[in-house]
Amino acid sequence: MRVIEIIQKKRDGGELTAAELAELVAGYGAGSVPDYQMAAFLMSVYFRGMTPSETAAFTMALVQSGKTLDLGAIRGVKVDKHSTGGVGDKTSLVLIPLVAASGAPVAKLSGRGLGHTGGTIDKLEAISGFRTELSSQAFIDQVNRIGCAIAGATTELVPADKKLYALRDVTATVDSTPLIAASVMSKKIAGGSDAIVLDVKTGSGAFMKTMDAARGLAQAMVQIGTQVRRKTIAVISDMNQPLGSAVGNALEVAEAIQTLRGSGPPDLRELCLALGAHMVVLAGRAQSAANGRAILEKLLDTGAARAKFAEMVAAQGGDRRVVEDPTLLPSARVRVPVESPVAGIVGSIDAQAIGIAAMALGAGRATKDDVIDPGVGVVLVRKVGDPVKQGEPLAVVHASDPGKANEAVGRVKAAYHVASWEPLRRPLILEVIA
């Protein structure tokens, strides 16, 4: 079939076959399908959508555009986790060693941050010496040896997705549920794990702003996983305020270490336990989510999860002393409190605005070529529902110079809404889709 016939078929609402989608993606990767034809196809999908079978076939066509990671040499059921991105989301730093401490092998490929959401790789590189570039063999060997590894994804995995995303970015087709689902799941499937737990964020700091949009994406990704025989569960979690208190690379590592010590912010601990419980169930290490949660709570409280994190840091060349002394992490020389202009109760926090403030300080990237400053960021002193007096700190800005600090103070102050009444509180875990 000619490419134009594939485009016409989708434009007119027809259902494409797996062979047609494979032909289209392969041609685009090889350069025989030009950008203008692929852009027409993407716009057709944007308006017409895809059936579950089409989405799964499109996902596998993306997977087959490059190499896949064979984790067959790793003993046990390999379980992976993916977040759709949020502000202050450092769950992987806690979750991967925590689940590994239960005996479930976790081989995680992660990315860097772009825009107002952070990246796990950037956070780990705040630890002096930590290596995120591992060969496939070193990656597998480490998981067999200590139970976990976190490394940067290579360009050999799903190259067609990277090319497609750049095209979607300039053709207003990014926010298409089947295209997002295929993009996420193609990378997870190519990463080789047997089971996948998805943390789908919704709210002001998330890509999916509404519950309906988040649910649609979660259902699409679980359907893909099921059709390609990967055990998959999606947890929809709230991102109407930053997760935890710290936003910024070294600051988030320090907060993750605090959580691994058995304390840490309640919302971060809760989300890690909720996601982790599903991970250990899918890995066959627990019979139910309640049983899995109990196992993980004990691993946090006894220090076993913290010890596993220290083991992973050392295995990947990092300075494991930071686990006992987080003051060894990079820090900013300028710290400025953000004072509340009025007394009252914190009614809401614009998570995206906090993320943008941290990005402007140097904690994130506006473009892929921007250089990260690991020590800067924002630490929230008060969160939604907390009382505050006039002049008391809402947050503290950590900056490299006074000019950037002052700019960030204005952004953070504008992100807070202090009310005179108790706000309605949304639960952290909104829905689980299996």
LUMSEVEX-533997 format. One record per residue (C-alpha): residue number from 1; residue in three letters; x, y, z. Coordinates in steps of 0.05 Angstrom, whole numbers, plus 5000, padded with zeros to 4 digits. Each point is the difference from the previous one (the first is absolute). Example, Ala and Ser with C-alpha at 12.3 -4.5 7.8 and 13.67 -1.06 7.14 Angstrom:
BEGIN
   num   residu     xx     yy     zz
     1      Ala   5246   4910   5156
     2      Ser   5027   5069   4987
This chain:
BEGIN
   num   residu     xx     yy     zz
     1      Met   5000   5000   5000
     2      Arg   5025   5070   4984
     3      Val   5011   5048   5058
     4      Ile   4947   5047   4973
     5      Glu   4949   4943   5004
     6      Ile   5019   4988   5073
     7      Ile   4989   5074   5015
     8      Gln   4934   5001   4964
     9      Lys   4976   4938   5036
    10      Lys   5014   5030   5068
    11      Arg   4973   5068   4979
    12      Asp   4934   4968   4981
    13      Gly   4995   4963   5067
    14      Gly   5023   4931   4977
    15      Glu   5039   4952   5044
    16      Leu   5071   4987   4977
    17      Thr   5032   4932   5003
    18      Ala   5064   4983   5037
    19      Ala   5035   4991   4933
    20      Glu   4979   5068   4975
    21      Leu   5024   5034   5064
    22      Ala   5065   4962   4999
    23      Glu   5011   5021   4928
    24      Leu   4987   5073   5016
    25      Val   5046   5003   5061
    26      Ala   5055   4961   4965
    27      Gly   4996   5046   4940
    28      Tyr   5003   5062   5043
    29      Gly   5060   4974   5038
    30      Ala   5036   4983   4934
    31      Gly   4983   5068   4970
    32      Ser   4956   4975   4943
    33      Val   4939   5030   5034
    34      Pro   5010   5076   5002
    35      Asp   4981   5045   5059
    36      Tyr   4941   5030   4963
    37      Gln   4967   4932   4991
    38      Met   5013   4978   5071
    39      Ala   4973   5067   5025
    40      Ala   4936   4987   4961
    41      Phe   4995   4932   5032
    42      Leu   5011   5028   5070
    43      Met   4946   5052   4990
    44      Ser   4953   4946   4975
    45      Val   5013   4961   5064
    46      Tyr   4991   5063   5042
    47      Phe   4929   5008   4972
    48      Arg   4980   4928   4988
    49      Gly   5036   4965   5057
    50      Met   5022   4927   4999
    51      Thr   4967   4936   5022
    52      Pro   5035   4960   5056
    53      Ser   5026   4951   4947
    54      Glu   5027   5056   4957
    55      Thr   5034   5033   5059
    56      Ala   5033   4935   5021
    57      Ala   5023   4987   4928
    58      Phe   5027   5071   4993
    59      Thr   5037   4991   5067
    60      Met   5033   4936   4976
    61      Ala   5018   5033   4934
    62      Leu   5037   5053   5040
    63      Val   5034   4946   5043
    64      Gln   5024   4964   4936
    65      Ser   5031   5064   4973
    66      Gly   5061   4988   5043
    67      Lys   5033   4951   5047
    68      Thr   4966   4970   5060
    69      Leu   5033   4984   5067
    70      Asp   4999   4926   5015
    71      Leu   4995   4991   5075
    72      Gly   4993   4925   4996
    73      Ala   5066   4990   5037
    74      Ile   4972   5035   5062
    75      Arg   4970   4951   5049
    76      Gly   4928   5010   5021
    77      Val   4942   5042   4975
    78      Lys   5027   5068   4979
    79      Val   4955   5057   5019
    80      Asp   5004   5072   4976
    81      Lys   4967   5066   5019
    82      His   4985   5061   4958
    83      Ser   4973   5068   5019
    84      Thr   4967   5047   4950
    85      Gly   5038   5057   5033
    86      Gly   4987   5049   5056
    87      Val   5031   5053   5045
    88      Gly   5043   4974   5058
    89      Asp   4989   4928   4977
    90      Lys   5060   4963   5028
    91      Thr   4962   4934   5010
    92      Ser   5049   4959   4958
    93      Leu   5057   5017   5047
    94      Val   4962   4969   5057
    95      Leu   4959   4947   4963
    96      Ile   5054   4963   4962
    97      Pro   5045   4983   5060
    98      Leu   4938   4988   5043
    99      Val   4970   4949   4953
   100      Ala   5068   4968   4987
   101      Ala   5009   4991   5075
   102      Ser   4937   4956   4999
   103      Gly   5035   4953   4951
   104      Ala   4967   5024   4936
   105      Pro   5051   5018   4946
   106      Val   4992   5071   4972
   107      Ala   5037   5019   4936
   108      Lys   4979   5072   4986
   109      Leu   5017   5043   4941
   110      Ser   4986   5074   5013
   111      Gly   5004   5066   4965
   112      Arg   5021   5072   5012
   113      Gly   4953   5057   5016
   114      Leu   4973   5050   4950
   115      Gly   4954   5057   5018
   116      His   4969   5006   5069
   117      Thr   5005   4926   5017
   118      Gly   5065   4970   5025
   119      Gly   5039   4939   4976
   120      Thr   5024   4942   5042
   121      Ile   5068   4998   4965
   122      Asp   5013   5074   5015
   123      Lys   4984   4988   5073
   124      Leu   5046   4940   5007
   125      Glu   5057   5039   4966
   126      Ala   4996   5049   5059
   127      Ile   5037   4944   5038
   128      Ser   5074   5008   4987
   129      Gly   5027   4946   4954
   130      Phe   4933   4966   4986
   131      Arg   5002   4967   4931
   132      Thr   4935   4998   4962
   133      Glu   5029   4973   4935
   134      Leu   5006   4925   5006
   135      Ser   5011   4948   4946
   136      Ser   4944   4949   4993
   137      Gln   5044   4946   5031
   138      Ala   5022   5044   5058
   139      Phe   4927   5018   5012
   140      Ile   4977   4927   5001
   141      Asp   5059   4978   5043
   142      Gln   4986   5054   5052
   143      Val   4927   4980   5006
   144      Asn   5020   4927   5009
   145      Arg   5052   5020   5051
   146      Ile   4962   5050   5044
   147      Gly   4928   4998   4974
   148      Cys   4994   5068   4967
   149      Ala   5030   5051   4952
   150      Ile   4978   5067   4972
   151      Ala   5032   5021   4935
   152      Gly   4988   5049   4943
   153      Ala   4962   4973   4940
   154      Thr   5043   4991   4938
   155      Thr   4984   5030   4932
   156      Glu   4998   4929   4972
   157      Leu   4933   4988   5034
   158      Val   4938   5023   4961
   159      Pro   5034   5051   4955
   160      Ala   4936   5010   4959
   161      Asp   4965   5027   5063
   162      Lys   5052   5054   5010
   163      Lys   4993   5021   4927
   164      Leu   4924   4998   5004
   165      Tyr   4998   5040   5065
   166      Ala   5040   5057   4968
   167      Leu   4950   5001   4943
   168      Arg   4940   4998   5048
   169      Asp   5030   5058   5038
   170      Val   4997   5045   4938
   171      Thr   4934   4975   4971
   172      Ala   4955   5010   5062
   173      Thr   4989   4925   5008
   174      Val   5035   4988   5066
   175      Asp   4936   4995   5042
   176      Ser   4970   4939   4966
   177      Thr   4986   4944   5048
   178      Pro   5018   4941   4954
   179      Leu   5064   5035   4977
   180      Ile   5021   5015   5072
   181      Ala   4983   4929   5022
   182      Ala   5039   4969   4943
   183      Ser   5060   5045   5013
   184      Val   5003   4982   5075
   185      Met   4986   4926   4992
   186      Ser   5048   4990   4941
   187      Lys   5058   5022   5044
   188      Lys   4977   4957   5059
   189      Ile   4991   4938   4956
   190      Ala   5067   5011   4965
   191      Gly   5031   5005   5070
   192      Gly   4986   4925   5009
   193      Ser   4962   4996   5066
   194      Asp   4946   4948   5012
   195      Ala   4953   5045   5039
   196      Ile   4987   5075   5002
   197      Val   4969   5046   5052
   198      Leu   4980   5068   4972
   199      Asp   4992   5062   5042
   200      Val   4953   5045   4959
   201      Lys   5000   5071   5029
   202      Thr   4941   5047   4995
   203      Gly   4992   5072   5022
   204      Ser   5033   5068   4991
   205      Gly   5071   4972   5000
   206      Ala   4985   4942   4954
   207      Phe   4997   4991   4925
   208      Met   4929   4973   5007
   209      Lys   4964   5057   5034
   210      Thr   4932   4965   5010
   211      Met   4979   4935   5031
   212      Asp   4965   4978   4936
   213      Ala   5063   5011   4959
   214      Ala   5043   4963   5051
   215      Arg   4951   4942   5003
   216      Gly   4998   4995   4924
   217      Leu   5076   4998   4996
   218      Ala   5005   4949   5057
   219      Gln   4949   4954   4967
   220      Ala   5034   5005   4932
   221      Met   5068   4982   5030
   222      Val   4973   4942   5040
   223      Gln   4965   4974   4938
   224      Ile   5065   5003   4961
   225      Gly   5037   4963   5055
   226      Thr   4947   4946   5003
   227      Gln   4998   4990   4925
   228      Val   5076   4990   4996
   229      Arg   5000   4954   5061
   230      Arg   5031   5046   5051
   231      Lys   4968   5001   5069
   232      Thr   4980   5073   5006
   233      Ile   4966   5043   5054
   234      Ala   4988   5075   4999
   235      Val   4993   5043   5062
   236      Ile   4970   5069   4990
   237      Ser   5030   5049   5051
   238      Asp   4988   5072   5016
   239      Met   5048   5054   4976
   240      Asn   4962   5063   5020
   241      Gln   5059   5017   5044
   242      Pro   5073   4977   4998
   243      Leu   5015   4932   5029
   244      Gly   5037   5005   5065
   245      Ser   5034   5065   5018
   246      Ala   5063   5003   4957
   247      Val   5002   5021   4927
   248      Gly   5070   4999   4971
   249      Asn   5051   4945   4988
   250      Ala   5045   4995   5061
   251      Leu   4942   5024   5044
   252      Glu   4957   4942   4975
   253      Val   5056   4949   5011
   254      Ala   5006   5024   5072
   255      Glu   4925   4993   5009
   256      Ala   5000   4930   4969
   257      Ile   5056   4980   5049
   258      Gln   4958   5027   5058
   259      Thr   4941   4957   4976
   260      Leu   5045   4939   4994
   261      Arg   5018   5012   5073
   262      Gly   4928   4987   5018
   263      Ser   4977   5072   5005
   264      Gly   4993   5052   4944
   265      Pro   4938   5037   4977
   266      Pro   4936   4959   5011
   267      Asp   4975   5007   4928
   268      Leu   5066   4976   4970
   269      Arg   5002   4940   5048
   270      Glu   4927   4984   4985
   271      Leu   5008   5002   4924
   272      Cys   5063   4957   5003
   273      Leu   4964   4948   5043
   274      Ala   4939   5000   4955
   275      Leu   5040   4991   4935
   276      Gly   5049   4953   5032
   277      Ala   4945   4955   5027
   278      His   4976   4987   4929
   279      Met   5071   4989   4975
   280      Val   5014   4945   5051
   281      Val   4934   4967   4984
   282      Leu   5014   4999   4926
   283      Ala   5071   4974   5014
   284      Gly   4970   4942   5041
   285      Arg   5030   5024   5066
   286      Ala   4933   5013   5034
   287      Gln   4930   4970   4995
   288      Ser   4962   5066   5005
   289      Ala   5011   5075   4999
   290      Ala   4987   5002   5075
   291      Asn   5052   4946   5012
   292      Gly   5049   5035   4953
   293      Arg   4991   5066   5037
   294      Ala   5014   4967   5067
   295      Ile   5064   4969   4973
   296      Leu   5024   5067   4972
   297      Glu   4982   5038   5064
   298      Lys   5045   4953   5039
   299      Leu   5057   5009   4949
   300      Leu   4996   5075   5008
   301      Asp   4996   4999   5076
   302      Thr   5056   4950   5010
   303      Gly   5049   5037   4954
   304      Ala   5004   4943   4948
   305      Ala   4976   5046   4944
   306      Arg   5050   5054   5018
   307      Ala   5056   4948   5000
   308      Lys   4978   4976   4931
   309      Phe   5003   5072   4974
   310      Ala   5070   5008   5027
   311      Glu   5019   4935   4967
   312      Met   4973   5025   4933
   313      Val   5036   5066   5006
   314      Ala   5066   4966   5014
   315      Ala   4990   4949   4944
   316      Gln   4991   5058   4950
   317      Gly   5062   5038   5024
   318      Gly   4965   5050   5044
   319      Asp   5021   5026   5068
   320      Arg   4960   4956   5047
   321      Arg   5017   5046   5059
   322      Val   4942   5045   4978
   323      Val   4952   4947   5026
   324      Glu   5024   5014   5071
   325      Asp   5017   5073   4988
   326      Pro   4957   5035   4948
   327      Thr   5037   5066   5014
   328      Leu   5054   4972   4953
   329      Leu   4952   5012   4942
   330      Pro   5007   5065   4959
   331      Ser   4966   5060   5032
   332      Ala   4982   5071   4979
   333      Arg   5035   5059   5033
   334      Val   4938   5045   5001
   335      Arg   4938   4982   5039
   336      Val   4941   5047   5004
   337      Pro   4934   4987   5036
   338      Val   4934   5014   4964
   339      Glu   4958   5036   5052
   340      Ser   4924   4995   5002
   341      Pro   4967   5067   4984
   342      Val   4940   4983   5044
   343      Ala   4979   4953   5056
   344      Gly   4955   4941   4986
   345      Ile   5002   4929   4974
   346      Val   5035   4977   4937
   347      Gly   4942   4988   4953
   348      Ser   5039   4979   4937
   349      Ile   5069   4997   4969
   350      Asp   5010   5004   4925
   351      Ala   5048   4942   4991
   352      Gln   5018   5019   4929
   353      Ala   5019   5070   5022
   354      Ile   5046   4971   5054
   355      Gly   5031   4955   4948
   356      Ile   5012   5059   4953
   357      Ala   5031   5040   5057
   358      Ala   5048   4944   5014
   359      Met   5016   4992   4926
   360      Ala   5016   5075   4995
   361      Leu   5048   4992   5058
   362      Gly   5037   4947   4961
   363      Ala   4969   4937   5030
   364      Gly   4969   4982   4932
   365      Arg   5007   5011   4926
   366      Ala   4960   5046   4954
   367      Thr   5038   4968   4942
   368      Lys   5037   4934   4996
   369      Asp   5067   5037   4998
   370      Asp   4991   5038   5066
   371      Val   5049   4982   5055
   372      Ile   4972   4977   5067
   373      Asp   5021   5033   5066
   374      Pro   4991   4942   5049
   375      Gly   4998   5042   5064
   376      Val   4944   5048   4984
   377      Gly   4925   4993   5008
   378      Val   4941   5014   5045
   379      Val   4982   4969   5068
   380      Leu   4928   5006   5020
   381      Val   4991   5017   5074
   382      Arg   4924   4998   4997
   383      Lys   4954   4958   4958
   384      Val   4925   5000   4986
   385      Gly   4961   5002   5065
   386      Asp   5057   5028   5043
   387      Pro   4986   5063   5041
   388      Val   5048   5059   4991
   389      Lys   5007   5068   5032
   390      Gln   5017   5064   4962
   391      Gly   5075   5004   4989
   392      Glu   5012   4926   5014
   393      Pro   5035   4960   4945
   394      Leu   4960   4963   4948
   395      Ala   5062   4973   4968
   396      Val   5075   5011   4994
   397      Val   5035   5014   4934
   398      His   5069   4970   4990
   399      Ala   5038   5039   4946
   400      Ser   5068   5012   4971
   401      Asp   4995   5076   5002
   402      Pro   4954   5054   5031
   403      Gly   4970   5021   4933
   404      Lys   4974   4931   4984
   405      Ala   4977   4992   5072
   406      Asn   4958   5063   4998
   407      Glu   4968   4980   4934
   408      Ala   4983   4931   5028
   409      Val   4971   5030   5064
   410      Gly   4950   5038   4959
   411      Arg   4981   4937   4960
   412      Val   4992   4957   5063
   413      Lys   4959   5053   5037
   414      Ala   4953   5005   4940
   415      Ala   4993   4923   5000
   416      Tyr   4971   5000   5071
   417      His   4928   5018   5016
   418      Val   4989   5013   5074
   419      Ala   4926   4997   5018
   420      Ser   4959   5013   5062
   421      Trp   4967   4932   4999
   422      Glu   5020   4927   5002
   423      Pro   5007   4974   4928
   424      Leu   4970   4936   4974
   425      Arg   5055   4948   5000
   426      Arg   5008   4952   4942
   427      Pro   5025   4930   5015
   428      Leu   5071   4985   4976
   429      Ile   4980   4935   4966
   430      Leu   4939   5013   4956
   431      Glu   4990   4934   4964
   432      Val   5034   4934   4983
   433      Ile   4990   4969   4931
   434      Ala   5019   4928   4988
